Amino acid sequence: MKQNILIVIIAFYMDILFGDPSNIPHPICGIGHIISKTESILVKHYCNTTSQKRKSGVLLIAIVITISLSIPAVLLFLLRFLGQKAVLTAKIVICWYMLAMKSLKKESIAVYDKLQKNDLEGARNAVSRIVGRDTQYLTKEGITKATIETVAENTSDGVIAPLFYMTFFGTLGGVFYKAVNTMDSMVGYKNEKYIDFGKYPAKLDDIVNYIPSRISALLICCCSFLLGYNGKNSFKIWKRDKRKHASPNSAQTESACAGALGIQLAGDAWYFGKRYHKEFIGDKNRDVEIEDIKRVNHLLYASGFLAVIVFSSVAVIIDKCCKK
């Protein structure tokens, strides 16, 4: 487990310094390609009834996870013949790819920059890169809220949850998590197309995110105090609004961030041309402003650093206890 800690810490700092490497094919894109191809085959040949669609969703899970884990597992096995340094380097690079802190900041600040210039069309295009909702009619406030919400949610999905799985379950644990999370982001919608096919991938994502999302919210609340935000209110709104979402996990970090910043998030949103009702999260103590995008990024980074410290410490304690 000590090696896992070292790998995760190096990968974490590489993500902070360099973000996603642009000159190497991204494994998450590869996982997305596997999902897309498998989905098209299953839908074409075996999705005529509700039962078949749900069974196909289970089959999608099995195929995607098997392929996603097999490729890095075989790679790491073959690299053993080149020595442990080659294996260690590969594990660091794979874990680096599993993290998205710098890229999340980069994409959200791109929205911020457009809003500062009052370029609403440019801001809509920028925010469409990081959210799943329809963005073409979003107002300045709507764009800002959407950006804050996705940074808040991905504080868990893109940073803390991968750190959790990589620290305690190794490199392949991180790959497993991202495969499940990517499936949910692609087929986990509750619309006519995916309500049945994506049911079990979405359920699996709920399960694997159950613990990390709550840890993430707690870390955000703690970091609210450290950053001089409203930590007391962050705990209060988290406790009150953490279940105000169709997913059992998504409102965890959103509510903690809303409380920390003293703003109101969520509300109705459009997806695939259809309006979906969502409860409001947080109290409207003030209007949302574009500077909140920077503030939520401060929470993102602080929570990420705190997660590394906490997870590493717990892993060391577990390692020592296991050796007794």
Secondary structure as the mmCIF struct_conf table of DSSP 4:
data_model
#
loop_
_struct_conf.conf_type_id
_struct_conf.id
_struct_conf.beg_label_comp_id
_struct_conf.beg_label_asym_id
_struct_conf.beg_label_seq_id
_struct_conf.end_label_comp_id
_struct_conf.end_label_asym_id
_struct_conf.end_label_seq_id
HELX_RH_AL_P HELX_RH_AL_P1 LYS A 2 PHE A 18
BEND BEND1 ASP A 20 ASP A 20
TURN_TY1_P TURN_TY1_P1 SER A 22 ASN A 23
BEND BEND2 ILE A 24 ILE A 24
HELX_RH_AL_P HELX_RH_AL_P2 PRO A 27 TYR A 46
BEND BEND3 ASN A 48 THR A 49
HELX_RH_AL_P HELX_RH_AL_P3 THR A 50 LEU A 79
HELX_RH_3T_P HELX_RH_3T_P1 ARG A 80 LEU A 82
HELX_RH_AL_P HELX_RH_AL_P4 GLN A 84 MET A 98
HELX_RH_AL_P HELX_RH_AL_P5 MET A 101 GLN A 116
TURN_TY1_P TURN_TY1_P2 LYS A 117 ASN A 118
HELX_RH_AL_P HELX_RH_AL_P6 LEU A 120 VAL A 127
TURN_TY1_P TURN_TY1_P3 SER A 128 ILE A 130
BEND BEND4 GLY A 132 ARG A 133
TURN_TY1_P TURN_TY1_P4 GLN A 136 TYR A 137
HELX_RH_AL_P HELX_RH_AL_P7 LYS A 140 ASN A 154
HELX_RH_PI_P HELX_RH_PI_P1 THR A 155 ILE A 160
HELX_RH_AL_P HELX_RH_AL_P8 ALA A 161 VAL A 187
BEND BEND5 ASN A 191 ASN A 191
TURN_TY1_P TURN_TY1_P5 GLU A 192 GLY A 198
HELX_RH_AL_P HELX_RH_AL_P9 LYS A 199 LEU A 226
TURN_TY1_P TURN_TY1_P6 LEU A 227 GLY A 228
BEND BEND6 TYR A 229 TYR A 229
HELX_RH_AL_P HELX_RH_AL_P10 GLY A 231 ASP A 241
TURN_TY1_P TURN_TY1_P7 LYS A 242 ARG A 243
BEND BEND7 HIS A 245 SER A 247
TURN_TY1_P TURN_TY1_P8 PRO A 248 ASN A 249
HELX_RH_AL_P HELX_RH_AL_P11 SER A 250 LEU A 261
TURN_TY1_P TURN_TY1_P9 GLY A 262 GLY A 262
STRN STRN1 LEU A 265 ALA A 266
STRN STRN2 ALA A 269 TYR A 271
TURN_TY1_P TURN_TY1_P10 PHE A 272 GLY A 273
STRN STRN3 LYS A 274 TYR A 276
STRN STRN4 PHE A 280 ILE A 281
BEND BEND8 GLY A 282 GLY A 282
BEND BEND9 ASN A 285 ARG A 286
TURN_TY1_P TURN_TY1_P11 ILE A 290 ILE A 290
HELX_RH_AL_P HELX_RH_AL_P12 GLU A 291 LYS A 323
#
